[in-house]
Amino acid sequence: MRDKPIETVAGSGNVFRDFDYADADVRQAKALMGAQIMKILDAEGLSTRQAEARTGVSHSEFSRIRQANFSRFTIDRLMAILARLGQEVELSVTVYSRRKRRAQRRLARRGGAEGAERKPAIAR
């Protein structure tokens, strides 16, 4: 059987933006911080109950984080949880015009913008 090439498109680095979520940047920030919290719990072998005892944060909140359910969390709440786990958080913010960014993304989807190169892939 012959493998057929599949067309792939490089993502933006933010899956929520790629799927046009209005709050893509907030979702991405929450997901990144949630992933860090999960890494810490795993690295230190902490259950949700042990994490609660150590930080004072409810075990149900750690359970939500483990399930990647960040809808009830604010960015500052996740930062506070990281701080209670002995971490320091540094954020970098860059502000862009939404109209320009949307136009760039539309061009990228059509293959007309730099950095949105299309790469053939092999189906397996």
VOGU-3710 file (C-alpha; in Angstrom, 3 decimals, decimal comma):
1> mrdkpietva> 0,000/0,000/0,000  1,366/3,390/-0,928  1,540/6,202/1,652  -0,330/9,306/0,587  1,128/12,702/1,536  -0,971/14,762/3,907  -0,875/18,521/3,964  -0,102/19,968/7,397  -0,074/23,565/8,554  2,177/24,880/11,292
11> gsgnvfrdfd> 0,189/26,083/14,296  0,550/29,425/16,022  1,863/27,890/19,239  -1,493/28,476/20,906  -4,017/25,747/20,096  -6,859/27,884/21,493  -5,994/30,671/19,034  -5,769/28,146/16,194  -9,371/27,139/16,986  -10,486/30,797/17,214
21> yadadvrqak> -11,408/30,960/20,910  -12,156/34,569/21,870  -10,179/34,173/25,112  -7,370/32,104/23,584  -4,548/33,899/25,367  -6,155/33,513/28,796  -6,837/29,828/28,146  -3,240/29,318/27,035  -1,843/31,032/30,142  -4,066/28,919/32,398
31> almgaqimki> -3,094/25,722/30,592  0,623/26,491/30,883  0,381/27,234/34,601  -1,854/24,209/35,193  0,694/22,005/33,433  3,425/23,379/35,695  1,352/22,601/38,780  0,824/19,038/37,522  4,565/18,654/36,887  5,355/19,775/40,438
41> ldaeglstrq> 2,806/17,417/41,980  4,187/14,542/39,900  7,837/15,376/40,584  7,221/15,561/44,326  4,871/12,584/44,359  2,053/14,605/45,924  -1,543/13,418/45,911  -4,268/16,051/45,858  -4,757/15,545/49,610  -1,040/15,919/50,302
51> aeartgvshs> -0,932/19,049/48,148  -3,883/20,422/50,142  -2,090/19,764/53,442  1,048/21,455/52,155  -0,546/24,528/50,565  -3,951/25,043/52,164  -5,529/24,862/48,689  -8,538/22,523/48,562  -7,816/19,057/47,209  -10,810/19,469/44,882
61> efsrirqanf> -9,022/22,389/43,222  -5,943/20,215/42,646  -8,261/17,557/41,264  -9,700/20,074/38,777  -6,182/21,092/37,780  -5,220/17,434/37,227  -8,276/17,111/34,959  -7,202/20,265/33,056  -10,477/21,925/34,042  -9,370/25,539/34,451
71> srftidrlma> -12,728/27,283/33,958  -13,101/28,064/37,687  -9,572/29,450/37,986  -8,279/32,922/37,332  -4,720/33,503/36,207  -3,859/35,084/39,551  -5,310/32,100/41,436  -3,091/29,701/39,499  -0,119/31,990/40,167  -0,934/31,930/43,894
81> ilarlgqeve> -1,086/28,120/43,870  2,311/27,978/42,170  3,675/30,347/44,809  2,333/28,098/47,580  4,164/25,239/45,896  7,389/27,226/46,215  7,508/28,556/42,667  8,123/32,022/41,308  6,081/33,051/38,257  7,263/35,533/35,671
91> lsvtvysrrk> 4,880/36,749/32,966  5,714/38,509/29,742  2,988/40,501/28,017  3,041/41,827/24,483  0,079/43,811/23,149  -0,980/43,673/19,476  -3,822/45,195/17,501  -6,527/42,519/17,156  -7,402/43,589/13,632  -3,830/43,189/12,438
101> rraqrrlarr> -3,404/39,833/14,177  -6,650/38,484/12,703  -5,614/39,589/9,226  -2,219/37,914/9,675  -3,874/34,670/10,812  -6,273/34,704/7,853  -3,339/35,135/5,491  -1,425/32,373/7,264  -4,352/29,979/6,849  -4,414/30,702/3,128
111> ggaegaerkp> -0,674/30,122/2,888  0,161/33,732/2,093  2,021/34,834/5,221  5,586/34,204/6,208  6,024/31,599/8,889  2,944/29,705/7,834  4,740/27,328/5,552  2,959/24,170/4,584  4,824/20,919/4,952  3,920/17,629/3,337
121> aiar> 3,692/14,717/5,738  3,369/11,001/5,246  0,203/9,263/6,452  0,941/6,249/8,619
//
